[in-house]
């Protein structure tokens, strides 16, 4: 029997149902005396450390225009390219300003909106 590469094994697992994968895990326990789920638990903190960095892109969402609504409408138009009516609707009701932007760009946008008196959050 030819030796399978790790990629080939993973590709074959992708084609299996959960019950079939459970059978494979049970067979590994019997054959090698090792519980593969214990290895996965040991590797979990490494994956968790990467998650602490935060998402690579975020959506900038206006939650409140504040008292200086005209300045906020101008900023909404600047970042979205929307017309006056659509920008006013976002300023009145909240909504997405920009989607899938880097964290640095999102922080710059947030700073400009907060300077104008608006409240912005990332999602």
N, C-alpha and C positions, 0 to 999 in steps of 0.2 A: 504494500500500500504506500502511495506517495505521501510525503510529509506535506501538510497544509500550512500555509503561512497564516500569521495572525489575522491579516486582512481577510483572507478567505474564510476563516472561522467566523469572524464578525459578520461578513456578508451572509453566511449561511444562517447565523442566528437571526438576522433581520427578516429572513423568510419564514421563521418558525412562529408558532403560536406560543402564548405564555405557558400552556401546559406542556408543550414539547420542550421548551427551555427548562422548565422545572424538572423534567425527566433527565435532561442532560446534567443538571446540577446534582441531582440525586445519584446518577451514575458516577460523577466525578467524586462524590463523597465515598461511594463504595470502592471505586477503583484505586484512588490515591489517598484516601483517609484525610482529605482536606475539605473544609467547608469554604467554597468560593465566596459565600456571602460575608465571611469574616474578613477576607481580603478587601472586599468592597467597603466594609465599615472602616477599616484602617485607612483607606484612601480618601474617605469622605472629608476629613479636615483639610486636606490639600485643596480639594475642590471648593470648600467653603472659604478658604483664604482668598481665592480669586474672586469670589462673589462679593467680598467686602469692598473691592475697588469700585463698584457701582457699574451701571450700564455705560456702554460706550457712546450711545446716542440717547437723547431724550426728546420729549415733546414739550414745548413751552406753552403753557396754558394761562390765559388771563382769567383771574377769578374775580377781580373787582377793579373798576376804573378809578375809584377814589374821587376826590373833589375836583381835580383838574382834568375833566373829561375831554376837553378839546385837545390838550397835549397828548393824551392817551390815544385818541382817535388818529392823530397825525402819526404817532409811532406805529399803530396797527397798520395804517396804510403803507408806511415805509417798509415794514417787514413782510407784509402779506401781498402787497400790490393790489389790494381790493379797492373798490370804489368807496365813496363817502358813506353811502347808505349801509353797505355791508360792514364797513369798519365801525360805524356807529352801533350797529346791532351787536357786534362782538364786544364793544366797550360797555354797552348796556347789559348784556346777558352773559358775558364771558365766553370763552372759546379758545380754540387753538390759534396760536400766533405763528409758530413754526414747528414742523415735525421733523424728527430724525436729525437733530443737530448735535454737534459735539458738545460735551459738557462745558468746555471753555466758551464756546459761542453762546450757549444757553445762559451762562453766568453774565456775559456781557449784555445780552438782551434784557435779562432780569434787572440788571443794574440800571439800565436806561428807563425801564418802565417804573421801577421803584423811585427813581429820581423825579419822575412825573407824578408820583403819588399813587400809582397803581399797585395791585397785589398780583404777583405771578407765582406759579408753582410749576414743578417739573413732574412729568408722568412718563 
